[in-house]
Amino acid sequence: METRVSSATREILITDEGPTVLIGERINPSGKKKLAEALKRGDFDVVRTEAIAQVEAGADILDINVVCPGVDEIAVLPKIVEKVMASVDAPLCIDINNPIALKEALKVYKGKPIVNSVTGEENSLNQILPLVKEHGAAVIGLTIDEEGIPKESDRRVAIAHKIIERAGSLEIPFEDVIIDCLALTLGADSNAGLVTLEAIRKVKEELGVNQTLGASNISFGLPDRNLVNHTFLAMAISSGVTCPTVDVAKVRPAILSIDLILGRDRYA
């Protein structure tokens, strides 16, 4: 299964036969006071600096999120997309729930981005998938629906099936849907990691599509977070995740080791 995404000048191929593709997560104001304040002021130099730093650290794709109290998403998101496109050649993953803001960002994007994200909720499917189709984007499908994030792996897989079927009904190519089986913190549920890994394996077996994961969620509230994250990433990638969303500077050495062990980096 090959998912191709691109900027104006660079194409990235996501596949389970090649190296793990890294989606940089740091352009997100959640928990980042300096970035949040800069976005409110309309100062986008912090975003530019962060984009360059992530690409230099090894990010293949950059996730772009501007959701923050006091920020006009519709006005700011397309400006940030343009700023980042002018600063780096990495393709972008446009991370927004607001369909109007998403539409404005897709209008200015040059290449084939990833839309982050659609869920199994009817409202999301009806609003987001037509935009994905119109602009020829790839899309991340979150295994969540009107009842929330299922605690059972089979229900998450069923939502993945639903998202892919609905995308197919709009003639969105099968390979352009990337599934996220969602990681929840072990601090709240000691079986959270196991359920996610089971869902990842089942999605790979039943659907064969590329998969992403916000792996750091697994360790929220725990000590030794880097150790937990690296261990979980190794298990998730070996189970079927091909393009995790990560803090690249912290995890890239571990990812390189994982790819080597899995035979994806011939003779290192």
Buried (B, 14 or more C-beta within 10 A) or exposed (E): BEBBBBBEEBEBBBBBEBBBBBBBBBBBBEEBEEBBBBBBEEEBEBBBEBBBBBBEBBBBBBBBBBBBEEBEBBEBBBBBBBBBBEBBEBBBBBBBBBBEBBBBBBEEBEBBBBBBBBBBBEEBBEBBBBBBBEBEBBBBBBBBBEEEBBEEBEBBBBBBBBBBEBBEEEEBEEBBBBBBBBBBBBEEEEEBBEBBBBBBBBBBEEBEBBBBBBBBBBBBEEEEBEEBBBBBBBBBBBBBBBBBBBBBBBBBEBBBBBBBEBEBBEEE
